[in-house]
Amino acid sequence: MLKLGLFALGVILVDQGVKLWVLANFALGEARVFIPGVLQLRYIQNTGMAFSLFVGHPWIPMVLTPLILIVMGYLLFGKKLFPCQVQQFALAAVMAGGLSNWIDRIFHGFVIDMFEPAFMRFAVFNVADSFISVGGIVFVIAYILSETRKNRGEVAEKDVEADVISDVQEQGGE
């Protein structure tokens, strides 16, 4: 549990650090090339959540976020529903990203976004959003692989985690 907490704290500190840097160095709407043709930095304020859902209704993310975090925390730490470390770290990434964006809402009234793909039209996002998205994808893959193996009886319960880690690494090309 300590490792998960330190990981989550690291995500929050990096995200908040990048956001503070953007606030100190960019005017609202200002864009600068970061990686030519790939990524630019553009400071925007997002009052919605998840690809600008609920824009114009900032109270919805303010209420939903802590409720979702409480449920996720209960499932992860209270019920200990996910024994696989890959699933635990994936959920910790999602929770840390959600908490960091909620911190923005509390202190600024909006979420600070800054990463904008230069090669396609896509949402402007931040470090926390990246951890939410990647953590969610990794969790779903790990959960499906874990459940499939358990249901087939291919491996013992204690070996599921090692196989899931191996499969996730293979999918990532490592």
C-alpha positions in Angstrom: 0.0 0.0 0.0 2.9 2.3 0.7 4.2 1.8 -2.9 0.8 2.7 -4.3 0.6 5.8 -2.1 4.1 7.0 -3.1 3.3 6.3 -6.8 0.0 8.3 -6.5 1.8 11.2 -4.7 4.4 11.3 -7.4 1.7 11.5 -10.1 0.0 14.4 -8.3 3.3 16.3 -7.7 4.4 16.0 -11.3 1.0 17.0 -12.6 0.7 20.0 -10.2 4.2 21.0 -10.9 3.7 21.1 -14.7 0.4 23.0 -14.1 2.1 25.6 -11.9 4.8 26.1 -14.5 2.2 26.7 -17.2 0.4 29.2 -15.0 3.6 31.1 -14.3 4.8 31.1 -18.0 1.8 31.1 -20.3 -1.0 33.5 -21.0 -4.5 31.9 -21.3 -4.7 30.5 -24.8 -1.0 31.0 -25.6 0.6 28.1 -27.5 4.2 27.2 -28.0 5.8 24.5 -30.0 7.1 21.7 -27.8 7.9 18.9 -30.3 7.6 20.3 -33.8 4.8 18.6 -35.8 3.9 16.4 -32.8 3.0 18.4 -29.7 2.5 22.0 -28.6 1.8 23.5 -25.2 -1.3 25.5 -25.0 -2.7 26.9 -21.7 -6.5 26.4 -21.5 -9.0 26.2 -18.6 -11.3 23.2 -18.6 -14.5 23.6 -16.5 -15.7 20.1 -17.6 -14.3 16.7 -17.2 -13.3 13.8 -19.5 -13.0 15.4 -23.0 -15.0 18.5 -21.7 -18.1 16.7 -20.6 -20.3 18.9 -18.3 -18.8 22.2 -19.5 -20.9 24.9 -18.1 -21.9 22.8 -15.1 -18.8 22.9 -12.9 -20.6 21.5 -9.9 -21.1 18.1 -11.6 -17.3 17.3 -11.7 -16.9 18.8 -8.2 -19.4 16.3 -6.8 -18.8 13.3 -9.0 -15.0 13.2 -8.7 -14.8 12.6 -4.9 -17.7 10.1 -5.1 -15.9 8.1 -7.8 -12.6 8.3 -5.8 -14.2 7.1 -2.7 -15.8 4.1 -4.5 -12.5 3.3 -6.2 -10.6 3.5 -2.9 -13.1 1.3 -1.2 -12.8 -1.4 -3.9 -9.0 -1.2 -4.0 -8.2 -0.8 -0.3 -11.3 -1.8 1.7 -12.6 -4.8 -0.2 -9.2 -5.6 -1.7 -11.0 -6.6 -4.8 -8.0 -6.4 -7.1 -5.0 -8.6 -5.8 -3.0 -8.1 -9.0 -0.4 -5.4 -8.6 -0.8 -4.3 -12.2 -4.5 -3.6 -11.6 -3.7 -1.9 -8.3 -1.1 0.5 -9.9 -3.5 1.1 -12.8 -6.3 2.1 -10.4 -3.8 4.2 -8.4 -2.9 6.1 -11.6 -6.6 6.8 -12.4 -7.2 7.9 -8.8 -4.2 10.1 -8.6 -5.1 11.8 -11.9 -8.6 12.3 -10.8 -7.5 13.7 -7.4 -5.0 16.1 -9.0 -7.6 17.5 -11.4 -10.0 17.8 -8.5 -7.3 19.9 -6.7 -7.4 22.2 -9.7 -11.1 22.6 -9.5 -11.0 23.4 -5.8 -8.2 26.0 -6.0 -8.8 27.5 -9.5 -12.4 26.6 -10.4 -11.2 24.8 -13.5 -8.7 22.2 -14.6 -5.4 23.4 -16.2 -4.8 21.7 -19.5 -1.7 22.2 -21.7 -0.7 19.3 -24.1 -2.2 19.7 -27.6 -1.3 17.2 -30.4 0.0 19.2 -33.4 -0.7 16.5 -36.0 -4.4 16.1 -35.4 -7.4 17.8 -33.9 -7.7 16.4 -30.4 -8.6 17.5 -26.9 -6.0 19.5 -24.9 -5.0 17.5 -21.9 -2.6 17.4 -18.9 -0.4 14.9 -17.1 -3.3 13.8 -14.8 -5.5 13.1 -17.9 -2.7 10.9 -19.3 -2.5 8.8 -16.1 -6.3 8.5 -16.0 -6.4 7.3 -19.6 -3.4 5.0 -19.6 -4.3 3.7 -16.1 -7.8 2.9 -17.3 -6.6 1.1 -20.4 -4.0 -0.9 -18.5 -6.6 -1.8 -15.8 -9.1 -3.1 -18.3 -6.5 -5.2 -20.1 -5.1 -6.6 -16.9 -8.5 -7.4 -15.5 -9.7 -9.2 -18.7 -6.4 -11.2 -18.9 -6.7 -12.1 -15.2 -10.3 -13.1 -15.4 -9.8 -15.1 -18.6 -7.0 -17.1 -17.1 -8.9 -17.7 -13.8 -12.0 -18.8 -15.7 -10.0 -21.2 -17.9 -8.1 -22.6 -14.9 -4.9 -22.1 -16.9 -2.9 -21.0 -13.9 -3.2 -21.0 -10.2 -4.6 -17.8 -8.5 -1.1 -16.7 -7.3 0.4 -17.1 -10.8 -2.3 -14.8 -12.4 -0.4 -11.6 -11.5 2.9 -12.8 -13.0 1.1 -13.8 -16.2 -0.8 -10.5 -16.4 2.4 -8.5 -15.9 4.1 -10.5 -18.7 1.1 -10.1 -21.1 1.0 -6.3 -20.4 4.7 -6.0 -21.1 4.3 -7.9 -24.3 1.5 -5.7 -25.5 3.6 -2.6 -24.7 6.4 -4.0 -26.9 8.9 -4.4 -24.0 
